Amino acid sequence: MVNISKVDSGAAFRIVLAPNCSITWKELVIFYLFTCVIAIAIGLFFTLQGMWLVLPFSGLEMLALGIGLYVTSRKVYRKEVITLDPDRIRIEKGVQRVAQSWEFKTPWVRIIDEPRDARNTARKLAIGMHGAVVEVGSFLANSEKDELAFQLKDCIIRV
C-alpha cells in the first residue's frame, strides 16, 4: 500500500509504504484463541476416550500455529517511510520503530527502476546516490511499484 501525503512544513512530501494486510492484530488473536479452544476440546475428548497422546500433540500444534502466525504477522506490519524535501531524502525502515535509516541529498539522488524481464517477475525499485543504493517497496506488487516510481519522480521534480 502506498500512501503519499504533503508535510506541513513547505514543499516536503512523505510516502509511507506498507504491505497489504487482510487481518488486524486483534482479529488474528481472536482467530488463534478460537482455534486453540477447538483443538484443546478435541484433545480432551480423545483423552477421555483413553487416547491420551492426542492432547499433548494438539498443544504442540497450537504452539506451532501461534509461532507461525506471529512470525508472518511481524512481516506484515513493517513499514518504509520516505521523506522528500528540497535538501534531502530520508528513507526509514522498521516494524514498530525505525530499524534502518538512510539519507541522500535531493539534487544528487536518482531513482533506479529495473523493469521485470522474462526470468525475473519481480520489479526492483531503488533510490541511490554515488554508489549507495536502497531498495524500496520490495513487498509491493508490480502495479504498486509502477505507481510508486511515478510518484517518486514527480515528487522529486516538485521538490
N, C-alpha and C positions, 0 to 999 in steps of 0.2 A: 504494500500500500504506500503510495506516495502522497504526502501532504505538504503543500507549499504555502507559506504564509509570509507576509511582509512584516519585518521587525519595525517597531515604533520609532527607532532612532534613525530616521533618514532613509537612505536608499539601500538598506540591507534586506536580505531575504534569508529565510530559514526553511530548509527542506528536511522533513522527518520521514525516514524510511523504516518500515516495519513489515514483517511477513504477515500474510493473511492469517487470521485466527478465527476458526469457526466456533470455538467454545471458550467461554470465560473461565477463569480460575475457579470461581465458585461453582459453576456448573460441572467442571471436571471433578472437583472434590465430592460433590453430590453423587455423580456417576460412580466414582470409586467406592464410596461408602455403601451405596446400594448394591453394587456388585459383591462387596465383601459380605454384606448381610446374607445375600442369597447363597454364596459359596459356603459360608460357615453353617447356614441352616442345612444345606445338603450334606456337608461333612458330619454334622451332629446326627442327622437322620441315619446315615450309614454307620456311624459309631454306635448308636443304639441298636443297630441290627447285628452288631458283632464285628464289623469291618472297621476296626479302629485306625488303620493306616490311612484311611481316606481323609480324616480331619487334619493331620499334620501336613499332608501334601496339598490340601486345599489352602491351608495357611501359607505355604511356600508359594503357591500360585498367586495368591493375592499380594504377597510381598514383591514378587517379580513384576506383577502388573503395576503396582504402585511405583516401583523404581522406574519402569519404562515410561509411565505417564509423566513422572516428574522430569526425567531427562528430556523427553520430547517437548514438554511444555516450557522448559527453560530456553530451548532454542527458538520457540515461537515468540517469546517476549523480549527478544533482543531488538535493539534499535540502532539506527545510524542517523546522526543529525549533522547536516551540512549547513554551515552558516556562511553566507556570502556577503561581504561588504566591500567598499571601494579599495580598501588597503589589503585585506587578507581573506583567505578562505580557510575555515576551520572544519575539520571532519572529526567527529567523536563517535566512537562505537562502544556499546556495552549492553548489559542486561538490565540491571536496576540502577547502576551508576556508570559513570564513564570509566571504561577499562583501558581504552586506547584513544590517543588524540594526535592529530597531525595538523600542521598549519602551513599554508602556502601563501605566497604573495600573489594577489589577484592579477597584476599585469603580466606575470610570467607563467601563469598556470595554463595548462592545456587539458582538454578532455580527450581521453583515449577511448575510442569507440570501435571495438573489434566485432564486426558482424559475424554471425554464425556461418559456418561453412557446412559442407556435406557430412563431414565426420563429427564435428562438434556442434551439437544442437544448442548449447548454452552460449549466450552472448556475453562478452566481457565489456564492462564499462568501468573506466578508472579515471581518476584525477591525478595529474602528475606535474612535476616541475624539476628540471635539472637531474633527471635520473631517479628521483624519488617518486614512486607510483603507489597509489592506494586504490584498490578495487572497491567500488561502492555498489550496493544493491545486489549482491551475489545471490540473494534469496528471492529476488523478484522474477516474475515471468518476463519473457522476451517483449511482450507488448508493453509492460510497465517500464522496461528498460528503454524502449523507444521514447515513451513519454518523458522519462527522466532525462535522457540525453538531450531532447529538445528543450526541456525546461532549464537544464543547467546552462546550455549555450545561450539561451535567451536571457537568463538572469545575469550571466557574466557580461553580456553586452550591455544590459541596462544598468549594471553597477558601474 
